[in-house]
Amino acid sequence: MSREQRTRVEEELKSGRLPCVVATSSLELGIDMGAVDLVVQVEAPPTVASGLQRIGRAGHQVDAVSQGVIFPKFRGDLVSCAVVAQRMADGAIEALRYPRNPLDVLAQHVVAMVALDTWRVDHLARLVRRAAPYSALPDSALHAVLDMLAGRYPSEEFGELRPRIVWDRVSDELRGRPGAQRLAVTSGGTIPDRGLFTVMTPGGADGAGSRVGELDEEMVYESRVGDTFLLGSTSWKIVDITHDRVIAAPVPGEPARMPFWKGDAPGRPLELGRALGAFVRELSATEADAARSRIEGVGLDTWAADNLLSYLREQREATGHIPDDRTVVVERFRDELGDWRMVVHSPFGAQVNGPWALAIGARLRERRGVEAQVASADDGIVLRLPDALDADGAEVLPTAEDVLFDPDEVDAVVIAELGGSA
């Protein structure tokens, strides 16, 4: 949505001319939403903190009570909705975690600093270590970053990269090379380049048009001139597609397809994943009436409570166990194409399941000699394995042993796999 459209929406909502606004995670940002009576959250918030931030938009004033309603998108989402709602009421916000020694960010800051002034290495190190993420930054890591920026690379693979700073090792001073300031201004940040295309209106006699928003490059690849799409609550028709932008004209009221964007979601925090697992475990061990009372006490209505209890019952009937904070369930079956599938049901979130999936893929390659297709999400890991035979002609079947790791070996396996991961 363009800045002009956003400002108009905010003003109309504050004045009461606009009764409702449908928003994405922008509700978590510091936009001027004005007075809001009720927040309707579709799907469980990814964290307790984000849930409080979003629903806190309602009644956002002294002595007011924030009111919100959460609508689950599917049956499995009922568990997340119940737990997040309970923890929101209890104020159980996830513990804050920040990266230690993020060297990519350090490199950007060093380029920005020396682009403006000459710095002695010891003075720069002293300033950097005043920031909590770098409080324990070792000299070896700092010097490795400075070497890289100055053009002394650890491998020939980096040989084509241009040096960005000058490190005078006699005076131990750092200076920026030509272009360093521009690079610091235009290339800062840690958000991956997703190849987003800027959407612009057609230019008039006075030059270029106005910026409307952005589209994912995959959607642009699938689009053609004349197609219509929705952006900022308005239909737009594609007039032209260039190497980096889409020229589109507004066509209000015309049917149009929804755009999509693909990005890196942070994933469910481990703390919340453990809480989800504990909730399911305690609920499963509770007598039916007491379980219903607990669920309704969290805020679920009668229909949602019935649905959640039947969902857990059906899971137990299907696999004999329900995955929780103490139980990981592993399923193996053939899919509609006849290939083996293995599903690891783990509530611990993508921040755990993602690295775990990398390690499982590496083990299957090493032990079974098969290249598995692996996907991970907040609720588990799915593997697809082609049929394979061992040296004796026996079918290669994955087992639960293939997903179990000694904690001491996981770090090395995951680090080795990261280089070839997407």
N, C-alpha and C positions, 0 to 999 in steps of 0.2 A: 504494500500500500504506500502511495506517495505521501510525502510530508503534508501536502495541502489537504489531501483526503483525510488523513489521520486527524489533523487539526479540526476539520469540519465535523467529523464524527464525534470527537471529544466535546466540542462546543454544543452540538445538538443533543448529546446525551445529558450534559449538565443542565441544559435549558429545559429538558423534558420533552422536546419535540421528537426525540428518538427514544422509544420505550425500552429497547433491548439492543445489545451489541453481541455478536457472535465473534469470539476471539480465540486465538491460539494461546501459546504460552506468553504472549505479550501481557497477559494479566499479571504476570510475575514481575514485570518491568515497571519502572517509575513513570508511567504515562499518567496523564491527568484525566482520570475517569470520572471525577465528580462523585455525587452521591449515588450509591447503588443499594437497592433493597435486598436483592437476592442474587447469589451466584449459583449457576447450574453447571456442575462439573461432569462432563461425559468421560467415562473411564476413570479408574482410580488414579489419583495423582502419583507421579513417579516416586515422590518422597513425602514424608510428613511435613518437612519445611515448605515444599512447594504447595502442598495442600493448604497450609495455613496462610501462605502468601496470597494464593488465588482467592480462597473464600474470605480472607480478610479484607478483600476489596469491598465487601458488603458491610455497611455500618462502620465505615472507616472514619470514626470520629470519637471523641472522648465520651465515655459512658454508654456508647452504643454497642449492641450485640451483633456480631457478624453471623449471618444466616446463609447456609448453602445446602444444596441437594446434590448427591452424587448418583449418577446413573451408570451402572456397569454395562459394558458393551457385550460381554459374553459370560457364561456361567463361572468359568474359572476366575473371572475378575471380581466375583462376589467376595472371595476371600480377601483380596487386596483392599477392596472398598471397606470391608468391616474392620480390618486391622488398622488401616490408615486413619479411619474415622475415630477409632478408639484412642489411638496414640495422639491424634490432634487434640482430642478432648483432654488427654492427660498431659499435654505439653511435652511429649517425648520426642523432641526434635533430634535428628541424627547428629552425632558428633562431627565437628568440623575437621576435615582432613585436607592438608595441602601438600603438594609435591615437594620433595626434598631435592635440592640441587638440580632443578630443571635447566640443563645446560643450553638447550635451544633458546630459551628466553634470555639467559645470561648473554649469549652471543649477540642477540638483538640489542640488548641494553648497552653492551660495550661499544658496538658500532655507533649507536646514537650518542653516547657520551663523548667518544673521541672525535665524532664529526664536528663538534662545536668547540672543544677545548683539548689541549694536550694534557695527558694524565700520566703521572707516575704509577707504575704497577702496584706498589705498596699502598698508595693513596686510594686507588680504585678498589683494591681488595678490601681495604678497611671499610669503605662505603658500602660495597656489595654485601659484606657480612653483617651489616646492620639490619638487613631484611631477613625475616624469620626463615624463609625457605633456604637461604644461603648462609645461615649462621654457622654451620659446620662445614662449609665449602673447603675442601683440602687444596693446598697449593698446586698439587699435581693436576687436579681437574681444571683449575683456573688457567694454569699455564698451557694445558692441552687446548683449551678454547682459544686462548690468545695465539698459539701456534697455528691453529686452523685458520683463524681470521687473517693472520699475517702471511698465509700461503705455504706454511710448512705442514704438509698433510701426512697422515699416518699410512696412506696407501696411494698407489698410482691411480686408483679408481677416481680419486678426487682431483687429479691433476688439471682437469679442464676448468675447475672453479677459480674465479678471480679473487685475489687477495682483497680484503676490504679495509685493512688497517696497516699501518707501519709500526713495527715494534723495534725501536732503537735499543738494542741490548747493551750498548755501552752506557747510555744514560738511563736505561730502564724506563723509557718514556714511550707512550702510545699516542699516535696521531692518526687521523682519518685520511683515507685516500680520496681522490676526486670521485664524486658521486656517492660517497658514504651517507651524506645527509639526506639526499633524495631517496636512497635505498631505505634508510631508517624510517622515513615518513610514509613511503608507499608500500613497504613490504612487512610491516610489523604485525605481530599477532600470532596466535597458534591455531587458528581455525583452518582446517585443511582446505585447499583450493578445490572446490567441487565443480569448477567450470560453469558457474552460474551465468546466465545471459541476462543482461539488462533489458528491460522492456521500456521502450520510449514511444511517445506519440509522434506522428509524422511532423516533420519540421515545416514551418511556415516560411514566409518571405524573409523573416528576420533570422533564419538559421535553424538550429536543432530544436527538436521538440522537448517536452517535459519528461522526466523520469517517472515511471509508473510503479515499477517494482522489479522483481527478478524471477526467472524461471530456471528450473533444473535443466542441465544440458541434455539429459536423457529425454525429457519431455519435448524439448526443442527438436531433438533428432527425430522424434516420432510425429512432429507437426509439419504442416505444409501451409503455404500462403493461401489465405481464404478460410483457414480453420478458425473457430472461435473458442475462447477459453474464459474462465472466470478469474478475476483478480481484483481484490479490493471491493468486493460486492458488486462489481460491474462486469458486463460481458465485453470482450475485446475481440476484434477480428484482425488476424495477422495480415499485414500489408507487405512486409518484407522481412527476410531473415539474413543477417550478415554474419561475419565470423565471430562476433562477440555480442550482438544485440538483436532484439526482436522489435520491429517497428509495428505498432498495433494502433488501431483506431477504435474508439468506444462505439459499441452497438447495444445500448441499453435495451433489455427485454428479450434479446435473442437467446435461444437455447445454446448453452455452451458447456464444455466439459470442465471438470474440476482439475486444477493443476496439482502436481505433486512435487515434493522435494525430498531428497534423500540426504541424510546426514548421520553423524555419530551421536547416538543417544548415550547419556552417561551411564545408564543401567541402574538397576535397583541396588541400593547400598546393602552391604552384608548385614548390617545391624537390622535393617527392615526385613531382610530375608529370613534371619533367625527368628524374628518376631512372628512372621507369617507361619513358619514351620511350627513354632511353639503353640500358636493359636490352633492350628489344625490338630496337633497332637493332643492338646488338652480337650478340644471339642470332641475328638473321636473317643476319648476315654470317659466321657461324661454321659450320664443317662439322658435319654431323649428329651424329657421335659426340661431338665436343667440346661441342656445344650440350647434348646430353643429360647429359654429365658435369657441366657447370656447373649445370644445373637441379637435378640430384640432389644436388649439393653444397650447394645452398641449403636443402635439406630436403624437397623433393617426393619422393613415392614413385614407383614405376615407372609406375603407371597415370596419375597426375597429370602426370608428365613427358611421357608419350606424348600425353596430351590437349592439353597446352599447345603442343607442337610441331605437332600436326595443326591446332590452332586457328589458329596463325600461318600455316601453309601454306595453309589454306583462305581466309584473308583475302587473301593475296597472289594466289591464283588468281582470286578474285572481283573485285578492284579493280586488280591489278597492282602495288600498293604497300601497305606496312604503315605506319600512322601512328606516328611516333616523335618524339623531341625535335628533329629537324631536318626532318621531313616532316609536313605537314598534308594529309590526304586529303579531297577534296570529292566526294560522290556526288550524282547527280541522277536521279530516277526518278519514275514515276507510281505512286500507291498504289492500293489496291483500289477506291477511289471515283473514280479517274481524275484526282485532283488531283496537282499537282507536289509532290514532296518533295525537299528538299535536306538532306543530312547532312554536317556538318563534323566529321571525326574529329580530335579534339585531346586529347592526354593531360594537358594542363596544369592540369586541375582547374576546379571551378565558380567559383573566385575569379577566374579569367581568362575562362572561357567565358561566365559570366553577363554581365559588362559587354560582352563581344564580341557576344553575342547581341542586346543592346539596340542596339548600333551597327549591326548588320546589318539589324535591323528598320527602323531609321530610314532607312538608305540605300535599301532596297527601296521604301519609301514615297515617298522623294524622287525616285529615278531611274525606277522602274518604275510608280509609281502604284498599287501593290498593298499591302494590309494583310496581312502574313504572320503566321501563328500561329507563335510562336517558343518553344522550350523548350530549356533548357540543363541540363547535368549535368557530372559530373566527366570524362566521356570524350568530350564533344562537344556539338554543337548540332544540333537538328532544326528544320527550317522546313517549314511547309505553306503552299503558295501556291495561291490559286484561279486558274482560267483567266482570262486577261485579254488584251486586244488593244490594240496601240498605235494612234496616230492614223492610221497607214497600213493598219490592219486585220491587221497581222502579230501572231502569237502572242508574248506576252511570256514569255521564258524566262530564269530566273536563271542566272548564270554564276559561275565562280570569282572573277571580278573584283569581284563584289558583296560578297564576304566579305573582301577585302584592303583594308587601311587603312594610310595613312601614320601612323606612331606619333604624330606631332605633332598630328593632328586628332582622335584617339580621345577624349581627355579631354573636350573641349568637347561632342562628340556625346553621350557617355554622361551627362554632367551635365545636358544639355538633356532627355534622355529619362527621367531618374530621377523627375521629378515625376509622370509619368503611368504609372509602372510599379507593379506589385503588390508 
